[in-house]
Amino acid sequence: MSSRRSGFTLVEMMVAVVLVAAVVAVAFALLVQNQRVSRSQVAHAGLQDNIRAGALIVANELREIGYDSIPPSAGLGAVSTVNPDLLVMLPGRLEYKAMRGIGFSCAPPGPSEIRLQRATVLGTRRPEAGDSITAFVEGNPDTGTDDAWVHAAVAGVANGLCADGSPALVLAVSSADPAGAAAPPRMVVGGPVRFFEVMELRYYRSGGKSWLGSRSVSAGGVIEPMLGPLADSTSAGRGLTFAYLDRTGAFTSVPNEVREISWTLHGVTDGPVRTRGRAPAVDSLTLSTSVALRNTLR
């Protein structure tokens, strides 16, 4: 009586190993491809979110930029002047007065002091030393042709009391405006006072990448990245470009004539990404938008 042994031959085992290896290789290739596609999609989504968020942030920051005027009819002893919030206008750099809040006077203003009722002060923060203000000067209440906004610098802020005894913020102010000395007697109690911080937006490079940075000039702050990375600026293109337009839509370099600011952001991914049929490369996205000054007439 003979016995039979069941099992696999060497050839069968080798065939099985080859088949398993082929399946593993295919699965590994699919996994690597899926990872590449996933990384590419995440990079593209991050790039789109970065540029879109940046456009919204810049728009919100610049939306309150405007200009104020002192007409001769205001009776402040000054010729007609326009005081723009724009201070520096360059293709890759913008310095401006950013409105941070508003309050209302609660006592007769003096030549070097304005008291704001603390409960009426609204904005992103309280006024601080180094800010600037514009105070409303009322002429004849029945007409707006003699109204004006007079500029002054804030030298200090302290706590105090209003004329009615309620809490107040006492602003120590100084004015280089020719109309400043004549303004206090014409400022009514309860008149609005806006306060501003000088800010800077500019293109700069840090850590081997390009960014849109922001800093407070009033506070002596250092530049910090607000969005990026952006494309490196070259003669063929720029990662960030500001353009300044007058009321006709033409480019202008005169701050008093600016009625609209447009900007173009050219964002890039953090590193090379793969796209179908192409070698890994840094991808990019360009977005252009604009904002009109707050008191631009349409």
Phi, psi and omega per residue, in radians:
M1 nan 2.214 -3.090
S2 -1.785 2.573 3.109
S3 -1.815 2.505 3.111
R4 -1.963 2.367 3.101
R5 -1.792 2.226 3.092
S6 -1.661 2.613 -3.136
G7 2.879 -2.953 -3.117
F8 -1.873 2.486 3.042
T9 -1.421 2.884 3.135
L10 -1.060 -0.660 3.135
V11 -1.130 -0.754 3.127
E12 -1.083 -0.722 3.138
M13 -1.144 -0.672 3.129
M14 -1.165 -0.698 3.094
V15 -1.089 -0.761 3.138
A16 -1.074 -0.763 3.130
V17 -1.071 -0.744 3.140
V18 -1.101 -0.737 -3.139
L19 -1.138 -0.770 3.113
V20 -1.081 -0.746 3.126
A21 -1.092 -0.673 3.124
A22 -1.147 -0.743 3.114
V23 -1.111 -0.773 3.120
V24 -1.076 -0.724 -3.141
A25 -1.105 -0.750 3.120
V26 -1.121 -0.780 3.139
A27 -1.084 -0.717 3.135
F28 -1.139 -0.715 3.120
A29 -1.104 -0.717 3.108
L30 -1.138 -0.704 3.127
L31 -1.096 -0.789 3.121
V32 -1.087 -0.747 3.133
Q33 -1.100 -0.747 3.112
N34 -1.101 -0.679 3.108
Q35 -1.118 -0.718 3.118
R36 -1.121 -0.774 3.123
V37 -1.098 -0.740 -3.139
S38 -1.101 -0.788 3.116
R39 -1.097 -0.690 3.127
S40 -1.125 -0.745 3.131
Q41 -1.146 -0.723 3.110
V42 -1.114 -0.730 3.126
A43 -1.112 -0.754 3.130
H44 -1.138 -0.742 3.129
A45 -1.109 -0.731 3.100
G46 -1.103 -0.685 3.116
L47 -1.116 -0.794 -3.141
Q48 -1.121 -0.784 3.125
D49 -1.093 -0.690 -3.119
N50 -1.088 -0.842 -3.091
I51 -1.232 -0.731 3.134
R52 -1.133 -0.772 3.109
A53 -1.107 -0.700 3.117
G54 -1.079 -0.728 3.129
A55 -1.091 -0.693 3.127
L56 -1.195 -0.724 -3.133
I57 -1.101 -0.809 3.139
V58 -1.110 -0.728 3.139
A59 -1.076 -0.778 3.130
N60 -1.133 -0.605 -3.127
E61 -1.255 -0.627 -3.064
L62 -1.608 -0.144 -3.024
R63 -1.083 -0.541 -3.088
E64 -1.573 0.008 3.094
I65 -1.178 2.429 3.137
G66 -2.775 -2.587 3.129
Y67 -2.708 2.618 3.130
D68 -2.201 2.699 -3.065
S69 -2.334 2.692 3.026
I70 -2.097 1.745 -3.123
P71 -1.350 2.700 3.084
P72 -0.994 -0.521 -3.114
S73 -1.209 -0.168 3.111
A74 -1.241 -0.293 3.094
G75 1.222 0.536 -3.130
L76 -1.781 0.218 3.083
G77 1.257 0.467 -3.127
A78 -2.280 2.622 3.057
V79 -1.275 2.930 3.139
S80 -1.121 2.146 -3.133
T81 -2.301 2.683 3.054
V82 -2.087 2.207 -3.134
N83 -1.948 1.741 -3.099
P84 -1.407 2.700 3.045
D85 -1.397 -0.227 3.107
L86 -1.398 2.250 -3.111
L87 -1.969 -0.683 3.097
V88 -2.319 2.254 -3.101
M89 -2.211 1.778 3.103
L90 -2.299 2.788 -3.138
P91 -1.034 -0.581 -3.117
G92 -1.993 0.195 -3.091
R93 -2.665 2.385 -3.141
L94 -2.397 2.169 3.066
E95 -2.049 2.310 -2.970
Y96 -2.695 2.868 3.036
K97 -1.628 1.976 -3.104
A98 -1.673 2.140 3.130
M99 -1.177 2.207 -3.124
R100 -1.925 -0.200 3.109
G101 2.972 -3.118 -3.114
I102 -2.544 2.591 3.066
G103 -2.524 3.099 -3.102
F104 -2.278 2.357 -3.090
S105 -1.144 2.587 -3.095
C106 -2.286 0.226 3.094
A107 -2.734 2.728 3.100
P108 -0.987 2.131 -3.118
P109 -1.167 2.609 3.038
G110 -1.942 3.089 -3.117
P111 -1.148 -0.378 -3.113
S112 -2.301 0.310 -3.101
E113 -2.667 2.374 3.030
I114 -2.312 2.285 3.134
R115 -1.861 2.205 3.111
L116 -1.875 2.330 3.049
Q117 -1.142 2.109 -2.992
R118 -1.033 -0.615 -3.098
A119 -1.191 -0.316 -3.103
T120 -1.689 -0.087 -3.107
V121 -1.331 2.029 -3.098
L122 -2.170 2.551 3.089
G123 2.641 -2.956 -3.122
T124 -1.311 -0.366 3.099
R125 -2.882 3.026 3.084
R126 -1.378 2.752 3.053
P127 -1.115 2.598 -3.109
E128 -2.336 2.794 3.029
A129 -1.046 2.371 -3.074
G130 1.773 -0.294 3.053
D131 -1.283 2.965 2.969
S132 -2.105 2.771 3.137
I133 -2.283 2.780 2.888
T134 -2.200 2.161 -3.111
A135 -1.889 2.395 -3.087
F136 -1.399 2.321 3.101
V137 -1.981 2.075 -3.118
E138 -1.690 2.272 3.039
G139 -1.694 -2.006 3.052
N140 -1.346 2.097 -3.111
P141 -1.078 -0.291 -3.090
D142 -1.507 -0.084 -3.137
T143 -2.516 2.678 3.115
G144 -1.821 0.024 -3.075
T145 -1.277 -0.322 -3.131
D146 -1.894 0.224 3.096
D147 -1.434 2.739 -3.119
A148 -2.729 2.773 2.994
W149 -2.013 2.092 -3.081
V150 -1.820 2.343 -3.081
H151 -1.584 2.585 3.052
A152 -2.710 2.807 3.106
A153 -1.798 2.519 3.131
V154 -1.617 2.044 3.133
A155 -1.605 -0.425 -3.124
G156 -2.976 2.782 3.133
V157 -2.324 2.297 3.128
A158 -2.436 2.898 3.062
N159 -1.514 2.577 3.140
G160 -2.848 -2.786 -3.109
L161 -2.205 2.565 3.032
C162 -1.375 3.073 3.118
A163 -1.085 -0.499 3.136
D164 -1.630 0.111 3.099
G165 1.574 -0.044 3.118
S166 -1.351 2.778 -3.115
P167 -1.062 2.482 -3.115
A168 -2.386 2.711 2.905
L169 -1.757 2.127 -3.098
V170 -1.699 2.003 3.137
L171 -1.699 2.071 2.976
A172 -1.461 2.082 -3.003
V173 -2.184 2.718 3.017
S174 -2.418 2.458 -3.067
S175 -2.151 2.286 3.008
A176 -1.710 -0.011 3.138
D177 -1.271 2.295 3.117
P178 -0.978 -0.462 -3.124
A179 -1.506 -0.096 -3.045
G180 -1.046 -0.743 -3.094
A181 -1.160 -0.545 -3.108
A182 -1.539 -0.142 -3.016
A183 -1.335 -0.799 -3.016
P184 -0.889 -0.763 3.138
P185 -1.103 -0.360 -3.116
R186 -1.672 -0.058 -3.127
M187 -1.554 2.144 -3.097
V188 -1.511 2.604 3.034
V189 -1.138 2.288 -3.055
G190 1.695 -0.024 3.123
G191 -1.242 2.608 -3.116
P192 -1.319 2.546 3.064
V193 -2.323 2.087 3.108
R194 -1.734 2.488 3.098
F195 -2.127 2.557 -2.966
F196 -2.289 2.651 3.017
E197 -2.087 2.341 3.102
V198 -1.373 2.133 -3.098
M199 -2.114 2.827 3.090
E200 -2.315 2.307 2.945
L201 -2.014 2.304 3.123
R202 -2.771 2.747 3.038
Y203 -1.419 2.353 3.081
Y204 -2.718 2.889 -3.138
R205 -1.961 2.425 3.102
S206 -2.736 2.383 3.123
G207 1.114 0.499 3.129
G208 1.378 0.097 3.121
K209 -2.231 2.893 -3.126
S210 -1.876 2.501 -3.021
W211 -2.453 2.823 2.847
L212 -1.701 2.049 -3.080
G213 -1.934 2.824 -3.132
S214 -2.406 2.562 3.042
R215 -2.727 2.701 3.051
S216 -1.555 1.988 3.086
V217 -1.247 -0.668 -3.125
S218 -1.045 -0.695 -3.104
A219 -1.574 0.003 -3.108
G220 1.162 0.552 -3.098
G221 -1.273 2.888 3.099
V222 -1.693 2.700 -3.116
I223 -1.171 2.364 3.118
E224 -2.296 2.519 -3.120
P225 -1.161 2.323 3.093
M226 -1.840 -0.573 3.032
L227 -2.812 2.790 -3.122
G228 2.613 -3.090 0.098
P229 -1.312 2.696 3.069
L230 -1.897 2.868 3.067
A231 -1.140 2.545 3.070
D232 -1.183 2.339 -3.141
S233 -1.322 2.259 3.099
T234 -2.318 -3.120 3.095
S235 -1.142 -0.386 -3.114
A236 -1.542 -0.307 -3.115
G237 -3.073 2.904 -3.101
R238 -2.212 2.569 3.064
G239 -1.269 -0.470 3.111
L240 -2.554 2.308 3.108
T241 -2.432 2.123 2.988
F242 -1.673 2.520 3.044
A243 -2.320 2.485 -3.033
Y244 -2.090 2.128 -3.001
L245 -2.044 2.531 3.087
D246 -1.561 -2.979 -3.048
R247 -1.159 -0.321 3.111
T248 -1.638 -0.050 -3.098
G249 1.538 0.103 3.117
A250 -1.533 2.648 3.111
F251 -1.192 2.476 3.112
T252 -2.488 2.666 3.080
S253 -1.989 0.155 -3.117
V254 -1.743 2.025 -3.078
P255 -0.968 -0.683 -3.105
N256 -1.133 -0.345 -3.066
E257 -1.681 -0.157 -3.065
V258 -1.251 2.275 3.081
R259 -2.191 -0.141 3.127
E260 -2.696 2.470 3.084
I261 -2.090 2.223 3.052
S262 -2.049 2.704 3.111
W263 -2.592 2.659 3.131
T264 -2.160 2.193 3.084
L265 -1.885 2.275 3.112
H266 -2.058 1.602 -3.088
G267 -1.534 2.752 3.116
V268 -2.362 2.789 3.066
T269 -1.289 2.812 -3.122
D270 -1.103 -0.493 -3.128
G271 -2.740 -3.139 3.133
P272 -1.085 2.464 3.052
V273 -2.233 2.653 -3.133
R274 -1.566 2.421 2.964
T275 -2.169 2.714 -3.029
R276 -1.002 2.201 3.068
G277 1.322 0.156 -3.118
R278 -2.319 2.683 3.111
A279 -1.239 2.723 3.116
P280 -0.982 2.359 3.141
A281 -2.722 2.723 3.080
V282 -1.211 2.200 3.130
D283 -1.609 2.798 -3.065
S284 -2.456 2.815 3.097
L285 -2.578 2.323 -3.128
T286 -2.009 2.348 3.128
L287 -2.392 2.294 3.102
S288 -2.107 2.439 3.091
T289 -2.698 3.089 -3.097
S290 -2.677 2.886 3.094
V291 -2.516 2.426 3.095
A292 -1.509 2.592 3.081
L293 -1.076 2.672 -2.965
R294 -1.059 -0.505 -3.121
N295 -2.032 0.522 3.068
T296 -1.325 2.272 3.101
L297 -1.460 2.327 3.134
R298 -1.791 nan nan
